[in-house]
Amino acid sequence: MEDEAFEQIVSVFNSLVSWIAAGAMVFGGVVPYIPQYRDIRRTQNAEGFSTYVCLVLLVANILRILFRFGRYFDTLLLLQSAIMIVTMLVMLNLCTGVRMASELGTKRRSFIATDSKDEEIRIPKRTFLDFDWSHFWSWSHFLDYVQCVLAFTLVAAYVTYLLLDSAVFVETLGFLAVFIEAMLGTPQLHCNYQNKSTEGMSIKMVLMWTSGDTFKTVYFLLTQAPVQFWTCGLLQVFVDVAILFQVYYYSRYPQKPLSHTVSHATSAKAL
């Protein structure tokens, strides 16, 4: 009787651990962006967040979803990608609105200073359908970003459909999906090296990346995910550890006076 009770307790505990691990896997990737979202809303300032991080994560997760049509992987990873895509679209919506409001406010103040009327205020519109590469990913409205994401998704899906029988294409698609995401921290690594400083970087968030990426990589290994997932996961952990080493090295052995340059990549992923 006691053995049965003990087995039931162990079974419930294992189920609880599995649910917690699944929840962490699905939602853990979006957690660092919650304080960033709240900070942008509170300050109405999106200058510290690079929307190119949204671009990278959108591309990576769209490709990951398409990869599943050619190579099955755990459903939780599919759900994680879907949630990350929604999160990045929410961030883009907020940043676009805040940026446009800021531009309008600046324009209005300049018109007031010159005794002009509010009706004369005009802000140049930049749209996706202009196909102007000089304004790529710097459009005026959130709908333009949605159009771009949909266009990319449709083209990528069509190409995937045509080449789905090619094992080389499918494996390459899976590699690109996780490799793009794994490289998200490399701009910060390079920036720290150039500046010989980690000033302006959130160390707490780098620690969060490291713990999250480590957990994710272990999860890939335990669930026998495709090799592209855990190899790029290891690469991502390596980049995180390298950045943490830079924090230690440049604090102990300053190379030059602290720079006032703050990397957009760090602000985007870390804050």
C-alpha positions in Angstrom: 0.0 0.0 0.0 2.8 2.4 0.9 4.6 1.4 -2.3 1.6 2.3 -4.4 1.2 5.6 -2.6 4.9 6.3 -3.1 4.7 5.4 -6.8 1.7 7.8 -7.2 3.6 10.6 -5.6 6.6 10.0 -7.9 4.3 9.9 -10.9 2.6 13.2 -9.9 6.0 14.8 -9.3 7.4 13.6 -12.7 4.3 15.0 -14.4 4.7 18.3 -12.6 8.3 18.6 -13.6 7.4 17.7 -17.2 4.8 20.4 -17.3 7.1 23.0 -15.8 9.8 22.1 -18.2 7.4 22.3 -21.1 6.2 25.7 -20.0 9.7 27.0 -19.6 10.6 25.7 -23.1 7.5 27.3 -24.7 7.5 30.6 -22.9 11.0 31.0 -21.7 12.2 32.6 -24.9 9.8 35.5 -24.6 10.4 36.3 -20.9 13.3 38.7 -21.6 11.1 40.9 -23.8 8.4 41.4 -21.2 10.4 44.0 -19.2 11.5 45.6 -22.5 7.9 45.9 -23.6 6.9 47.5 -20.3 9.8 49.9 -20.3 9.0 51.1 -23.8 5.4 51.7 -22.9 6.3 53.5 -19.7 8.9 55.8 -21.2 7.4 56.0 -24.7 10.9 55.7 -26.1 11.9 52.8 -28.4 15.4 54.0 -29.3 17.0 51.4 -27.1 15.4 48.5 -28.8 16.5 47.4 -32.3 13.7 46.1 -34.4 16.2 44.1 -36.4 16.2 41.6 -33.5 12.5 41.1 -34.3 13.4 40.6 -38.0 16.0 37.9 -37.1 13.7 36.1 -34.8 10.7 36.3 -37.2 12.8 34.8 -40.0 14.3 32.1 -37.8 11.0 30.9 -36.4 9.2 31.0 -39.7 11.9 28.8 -41.2 11.7 26.5 -38.2 8.0 26.0 -38.7 8.5 25.2 -42.4 11.3 22.8 -41.5 8.8 20.7 -39.5 7.0 19.9 -42.8 10.1 18.1 -43.9 11.5 16.8 -40.6 9.3 16.1 -37.6 10.3 17.6 -34.3 8.7 18.0 -30.9 5.4 19.9 -30.9 6.5 22.1 -28.0 9.2 23.6 -30.3 6.6 24.3 -32.9 4.5 26.1 -30.3 7.5 28.0 -29.0 8.1 29.3 -32.6 4.5 30.4 -33.0 4.5 32.3 -29.6 7.8 33.9 -30.5 6.4 35.1 -33.8 3.4 36.6 -32.0 5.7 38.3 -29.5 7.9 39.9 -32.1 4.9 41.2 -33.9 3.6 42.7 -30.7 7.0 44.4 -30.1 7.0 45.7 -33.6 3.5 47.2 -33.2 4.5 48.9 -30.0 7.9 50.3 -31.4 6.3 51.5 -34.6 3.5 53.4 -32.7 6.0 54.9 -30.2 8.4 55.9 -33.0 5.7 57.6 -35.1 4.3 59.4 -32.0 7.8 60.6 -31.2 8.4 61.9 -34.8 5.0 63.6 -34.8 5.8 65.3 -31.5 9.1 66.5 -32.7 7.6 67.8 -35.9 4.8 69.6 -34.0 7.3 71.3 -31.7 9.3 72.6 -34.6 6.1 73.9 -36.2 5.1 75.6 -33.0 8.5 77.2 -32.8 8.0 78.7 -36.2 4.4 79.8 -35.6 3.0 77.3 -38.1 -0.4 75.6 -37.9 -0.9 72.0 -36.8 -2.8 71.3 -40.0 0.5 71.8 -41.9 2.3 69.0 -40.1 3.2 66.2 -42.5 5.4 63.2 -41.8 6.9 61.4 -44.8 5.4 57.9 -45.0 7.6 54.9 -45.7 5.8 51.8 -46.9 6.7 48.3 -47.7 5.1 48.5 -51.1 7.6 51.3 -52.0 10.3 48.6 -52.2 12.8 51.2 -51.2 15.8 49.3 -49.6 17.1 52.4 -47.9 14.0 52.3 -45.7 13.8 48.5 -45.3 12.4 47.6 -41.9 12.0 51.2 -41.0 8.4 51.7 -42.2 5.8 54.1 -40.9 3.1 51.7 -40.0 2.8 48.2 -38.4 0.8 47.0 -41.3 3.9 47.3 -43.5 5.8 44.9 -41.3 2.9 42.5 -41.4 2.9 42.7 -45.2 6.6 42.0 -45.3 6.4 39.0 -43.0 3.5 37.6 -44.9 5.3 38.0 -48.2 8.4 36.3 -46.9 6.3 33.5 -45.4 4.4 32.9 -48.7 7.6 32.8 -50.8 9.5 30.6 -48.3 6.5 28.2 -48.0 6.2 28.0 -51.8 9.9 27.2 -52.2 9.6 24.6 -49.4 6.6 23.0 -51.1 8.6 22.7 -54.4 11.7 21.3 -52.7 10.2 19.3 -49.9 11.4 16.0 -51.4 15.0 17.1 -51.3 16.7 15.9 -48.2 19.5 18.4 -48.7 17.1 21.4 -48.9 15.2 20.2 -45.8 18.3 19.8 -43.7 19.7 23.1 -44.9 16.3 24.8 -44.0 16.5 23.4 -40.5 20.1 24.5 -40.1 19.4 28.1 -41.3 16.4 28.3 -38.9 18.4 27.6 -35.8 21.7 29.1 -37.0 20.1 32.5 -37.6 18.7 32.6 -34.1 22.0 31.3 -32.6 23.9 34.2 -34.2 21.7 36.8 -32.5 24.3 37.6 -29.9 27.3 37.9 -32.1 26.8 41.6 -32.9 27.2 42.4 -29.2 30.2 40.1 -28.9 31.9 42.0 -31.8 30.8 45.4 -30.4 32.3 44.6 -27.0 35.5 43.6 -28.6 35.7 46.8 -30.7 34.9 49.1 -27.7 37.0 47.0 -25.3 34.1 47.5 -22.8 30.8 46.1 -21.9 29.3 49.4 -20.8 25.6 49.7 -21.4 25.0 46.0 -21.5 22.6 44.3 -19.1 24.6 41.6 -17.3 21.5 40.2 -15.7 19.9 39.6 -19.1 23.0 38.0 -20.5 22.8 35.6 -17.5 19.2 35.0 -18.4 20.2 34.2 -22.0 22.8 31.8 -20.8 20.5 29.9 -18.5 17.7 29.9 -21.0 19.9 28.7 -23.9 21.6 26.1 -21.7 18.2 24.7 -20.7 17.0 24.8 -24.3 20.1 22.9 -25.5 19.7 20.2 -22.8 16.1 19.9 -23.8 17.1 19.4 -27.4 19.5 16.6 -26.4 17.0 14.9 -24.1 14.2 14.9 -26.6 16.5 13.8 -29.5 15.7 16.9 -31.5 17.3 17.1 -35.0 21.0 17.6 -34.9 20.7 21.2 -36.2 18.9 22.2 -33.1 21.3 21.1 -30.4 24.5 22.0 -32.4 23.3 25.6 -32.9 22.0 25.6 -29.3 25.6 24.8 -28.2 26.9 27.6 -30.4 24.4 30.0 -28.8 25.5 29.0 -25.3 29.1 29.5 -26.4 28.4 33.1 -27.6 26.6 33.8 -24.3 29.6 32.5 -22.3 32.0 34.5 -24.5 30.1 37.7 -23.7 30.1 36.9 -20.0 33.9 36.4 -20.3 34.2 39.8 -21.8 32.3 41.3 -18.8 34.9 39.7 -16.5 37.9 40.5 -18.6 37.1 44.2 -19.4 36.1 44.9 -15.8 39.4 43.4 -14.5 41.6 44.6 -17.2 40.2 47.9 -18.7 41.6 48.5 -22.1 40.5 52.1 -22.4 38.1 54.7 -20.9 34.5 53.5 -21.0 32.8 54.2 -24.3 29.4 55.9 -24.6 28.5 53.6 -27.5 25.6 51.3 -26.6 24.9 48.4 -28.9 21.4 48.1 -30.3 21.7 44.4 -30.3 22.2 44.2 -26.6 19.4 46.7 -25.8 17.1 44.7 -28.0 17.8 41.3 -26.5 18.9 42.2 -23.0 16.7 45.0 -21.7 
